[in-house]
Amino acid sequence: MTSPTDPHGAPPSPGPERPPPPPFFPRARAPRPPPVSAAVIGGSVALFVVDAVLSQGETLRGGLGPVFQWLALYGPLVQDGQYWRVLSCILTHGGPLHLAFNMWVAYSLGTLFERAIGSGRFLLLSIIAALGSSAFALLFNFKVVTVGASGMILGYGGAMLVTATREFRRGIIFWLAQVAVLSLIPGVSWAGHLGGFLFGLPVGIALRAGPRVFARAAPLLLAIAAVVVYITAHPERFRG
């Protein structure tokens, strides 16, 4: 094949080269949180907004509006039969900063772990850790109002400490050390943090042992957590 020439026999001078069109890349969408993490994050944010509206901004200043007063953990009210508070308290938060910090950790840590172990197992871990957190809060701070998802999130840390790789475990240990320091600040429920972490550990051991062991151990751990909550909610029945 020959190149075209002009009437005088000389080849035409090349024109300016045009760059090829850029390839088309569709916009990558951020992955949606899996269902359990999405429910915790969405429920916490929605209830915070509702409580802030109904309390005329009191929730924004760290107070408890009518919704949070009905959901927060408080020993004497649990003792009177309002047992839903041992779980509903994880959706209540004492101010925007408290909410933002917990939801960020729930998203960055919780969604990662939920995708790794599956939503069913993650739901059981969440319930067990939440019950353990509430049990310790009732045991050590019976007459103190307690709110927040941090105790349950510490349960995630406890389970991940057992199941994570060596490299990732270092990051978990560093994060747990930071939380331990923050737990010493007045107004922070160190008991709730400790309870969630301690109840998350055996769940992590069961997860590492395999599906068969977890299927048998999870209901037992859930029952133990429920019994411990009942005992700590009724100290008058078990004292002495």
C-alpha positions as CSV (number, residue, x, y, z in Angstrom):
1,M,0.0,0.0,0.0
2,T,1.4,3.4,-1.0
3,S,1.0,6.7,0.7
4,P,-1.0,9.5,-1.0
5,T,1.0,12.2,-2.7
6,D,0.3,15.7,-3.8
7,P,0.3,16.7,-7.6
8,H,4.0,17.5,-7.4
9,G,4.8,14.0,-6.1
10,A,5.8,15.0,-2.6
11,P,4.0,13.4,0.3
12,P,1.7,15.7,2.3
13,S,3.0,17.2,5.5
14,P,1.5,15.6,8.5
15,G,-1.1,17.6,10.4
16,P,-1.2,18.0,14.2
17,E,-1.9,14.8,16.0
18,R,-5.1,14.6,17.9
19,P,-5.0,12.8,21.2
20,P,-7.3,9.8,21.5
21,P,-10.5,10.3,23.4
22,P,-10.2,9.5,27.1
23,P,-11.7,6.2,28.1
24,F,-15.1,6.4,29.8
25,F,-15.1,5.4,33.4
26,P,-18.5,5.3,35.1
27,R,-18.6,7.0,38.5
28,A,-17.9,4.6,41.3
29,R,-20.5,4.7,43.9
30,A,-19.6,4.3,47.6
31,P,-20.8,0.9,48.7
32,R,-23.9,0.9,50.8
33,P,-23.5,-0.2,54.4
34,P,-24.8,-3.8,55.0
35,P,-28.2,-4.0,56.7
36,V,-27.3,-4.3,60.4
37,S,-24.8,-1.4,60.2
38,A,-27.2,0.6,58.1
39,A,-29.9,0.1,60.7
40,V,-27.7,1.2,63.6
41,I,-26.4,4.3,61.7
42,G,-29.8,5.2,60.2
43,G,-31.7,4.6,63.3
44,S,-29.3,6.6,65.5
45,V,-29.3,9.6,63.2
46,A,-33.1,9.5,62.6
47,L,-33.9,9.3,66.4
48,F,-31.4,12.1,67.1
49,V,-33.1,14.4,64.6
50,V,-36.6,13.5,66.0
51,D,-35.5,14.0,69.6
52,A,-33.8,17.3,68.7
53,V,-37.0,18.6,67.1
54,L,-39.3,17.5,69.9
55,S,-36.9,18.8,72.5
56,Q,-36.6,22.2,70.7
57,G,-32.8,21.8,70.4
58,E,-32.1,20.4,73.9
59,T,-30.6,17.2,72.3
60,L,-28.1,19.4,70.4
61,R,-26.9,20.7,73.8
62,G,-26.3,17.2,75.2
63,G,-29.7,16.9,76.9
64,L,-32.3,14.2,76.6
65,G,-35.5,14.9,74.8
66,P,-38.8,13.0,75.1
67,V,-37.7,10.2,72.7
68,F,-34.3,9.6,74.4
69,Q,-35.9,9.7,77.9
70,W,-38.0,6.8,76.8
71,L,-35.0,4.9,75.3
72,A,-32.0,5.6,77.5
73,L,-30.6,3.1,79.9
74,Y,-31.5,3.8,83.5
75,G,-31.3,1.1,86.2
76,P,-34.4,2.0,88.2
77,L,-36.6,2.1,85.1
78,V,-35.2,-1.2,83.8
79,Q,-35.9,-2.6,87.3
80,D,-39.5,-1.6,86.9
81,G,-39.8,-3.7,83.8
82,Q,-38.7,-1.4,81.0
83,Y,-36.3,-4.0,79.6
84,W,-36.2,-2.6,76.1
85,R,-33.8,0.1,77.4
86,V,-30.9,-2.4,77.5
87,L,-30.9,-2.4,73.7
88,S,-32.6,0.8,72.7
89,C,-29.9,2.8,74.5
90,I,-27.5,2.1,71.7
91,L,-29.5,4.3,69.4
92,T,-29.4,7.3,71.8
93,H,-26.5,9.8,71.9
94,G,-25.6,12.7,74.1
95,G,-24.9,15.4,71.6
96,P,-23.8,15.8,68.0
97,L,-20.1,15.0,68.7
98,H,-21.0,11.8,70.5
99,L,-23.3,10.8,67.6
100,A,-20.7,11.7,64.9
101,F,-17.9,9.8,66.6
102,N,-19.8,6.6,67.2
103,M,-21.4,6.6,63.8
104,W,-18.1,7.0,62.1
105,V,-16.6,4.1,64.0
106,A,-19.8,2.0,63.3
107,Y,-19.4,2.7,59.6
108,S,-15.6,2.3,59.3
109,L,-15.3,-0.7,61.6
110,G,-18.8,-2.2,61.7
111,T,-19.4,-2.4,58.0
112,L,-16.0,-4.0,57.4
113,F,-16.6,-6.7,60.0
114,E,-20.3,-7.3,58.9
115,R,-19.2,-7.9,55.3
116,A,-16.5,-10.3,56.6
117,I,-18.6,-12.5,58.8
118,G,-22.1,-12.0,57.3
119,S,-25.1,-10.0,58.6
120,G,-26.7,-12.8,60.6
121,R,-23.6,-13.5,62.7
122,F,-22.9,-9.7,63.0
123,L,-26.5,-9.2,64.3
124,L,-25.9,-11.8,67.0
125,L,-22.6,-10.2,67.9
126,S,-24.2,-6.8,68.1
127,I,-27.0,-8.0,70.4
128,I,-24.7,-9.9,72.7
129,A,-22.2,-7.0,72.9
130,A,-25.0,-4.5,73.6
131,L,-26.5,-6.7,76.3
132,G,-23.0,-7.1,77.9
133,S,-22.4,-3.4,77.8
134,S,-25.8,-2.6,79.4
135,A,-25.2,-5.3,82.1
136,F,-21.9,-3.8,83.2
137,A,-23.4,-0.3,83.1
138,L,-26.2,-1.5,85.4
139,L,-23.8,-3.3,87.6
140,F,-21.5,-0.4,88.2
141,N,-23.6,2.7,87.4
142,F,-27.2,1.6,88.3
143,K,-28.5,5.1,88.9
144,V,-26.7,6.8,86.1
145,V,-28.3,7.5,82.7
146,T,-26.3,5.8,80.0
147,V,-26.6,6.3,76.2
148,G,-24.6,5.5,73.1
149,A,-23.5,2.7,70.8
150,S,-19.9,2.7,71.9
151,G,-20.3,-0.3,74.2
152,M,-21.6,-2.4,71.4
153,I,-18.9,-1.1,69.1
154,L,-16.3,-2.2,71.7
155,G,-17.8,-5.7,71.3
156,Y,-16.8,-5.5,67.6
157,G,-13.3,-4.7,68.7
158,G,-13.2,-7.6,71.1
159,A,-14.4,-10.1,68.4
160,M,-12.0,-8.6,65.8
161,L,-9.1,-8.8,68.2
162,V,-9.5,-12.6,68.1
163,T,-10.3,-13.1,64.5
164,A,-8.1,-10.5,62.7
165,T,-4.7,-11.1,61.1
166,R,-1.6,-10.1,63.0
167,E,-1.1,-6.9,61.0
168,F,-4.7,-5.8,61.5
169,R,-4.7,-6.8,65.1
170,R,-2.0,-4.2,65.8
171,G,-4.4,-1.5,64.6
172,I,-7.2,-2.9,66.8
173,I,-5.0,-2.9,69.8
174,F,-3.9,0.7,69.2
175,W,-7.5,1.7,68.8
176,L,-8.6,-0.1,72.0
177,A,-5.8,1.6,73.9
178,Q,-7.1,5.0,72.8
179,V,-10.6,4.1,73.8
180,A,-9.4,2.9,77.2
181,V,-7.8,6.3,77.8
182,L,-11.0,8.1,76.7
183,S,-13.0,5.8,79.1
184,L,-11.3,7.5,82.0
185,I,-12.9,10.9,81.2
186,P,-15.6,11.8,83.6
187,G,-19.0,11.2,82.0
188,V,-17.8,8.4,79.8
189,S,-19.2,4.9,80.7
190,W,-16.1,2.9,81.2
191,A,-18.3,0.1,82.5
192,G,-20.3,0.0,79.4
193,H,-17.2,0.0,77.3
194,L,-15.6,-2.8,79.3
195,G,-18.8,-4.9,79.3
196,G,-19.2,-4.7,75.5
197,F,-15.6,-5.6,74.9
198,L,-15.6,-8.6,77.3
199,F,-18.8,-10.0,75.8
200,G,-17.4,-9.6,72.3
201,L,-14.3,-11.7,73.0
202,P,-16.1,-15.1,73.3
203,V,-18.1,-14.3,70.2
204,G,-14.8,-13.8,68.4
205,I,-13.5,-17.1,69.7
206,A,-16.6,-18.9,68.5
207,L,-16.2,-17.2,65.1
208,R,-12.6,-18.3,64.8
209,A,-13.5,-21.9,65.7
210,G,-15.8,-22.2,62.6
211,P,-19.4,-22.2,61.6
212,R,-20.4,-25.3,63.5
213,V,-19.0,-24.1,66.8
214,F,-20.5,-20.6,66.3
215,A,-23.9,-22.1,65.6
216,R,-23.9,-23.8,69.0
217,A,-22.1,-21.2,71.0
218,A,-23.9,-18.0,69.8
219,P,-27.3,-19.0,71.3
220,L,-25.6,-19.9,74.6
221,L,-23.7,-16.6,74.7
222,L,-26.9,-14.7,74.0
223,A,-28.7,-16.5,76.8
224,I,-25.8,-15.8,79.2
225,A,-25.9,-12.1,78.3
226,A,-29.7,-12.0,78.8
227,V,-29.4,-13.7,82.3
228,V,-26.6,-11.3,83.3
229,V,-28.7,-8.3,82.3
230,Y,-31.6,-9.6,84.3
231,I,-29.5,-10.2,87.4
232,T,-27.9,-6.7,87.2
233,A,-31.3,-5.1,86.6
234,H,-32.7,-6.7,89.8
235,P,-29.9,-6.4,92.5
236,E,-32.5,-6.6,95.2
237,R,-33.5,-10.2,94.2
238,F,-29.9,-11.5,94.1
239,R,-28.2,-9.5,96.8
240,G,-26.6,-11.7,99.5
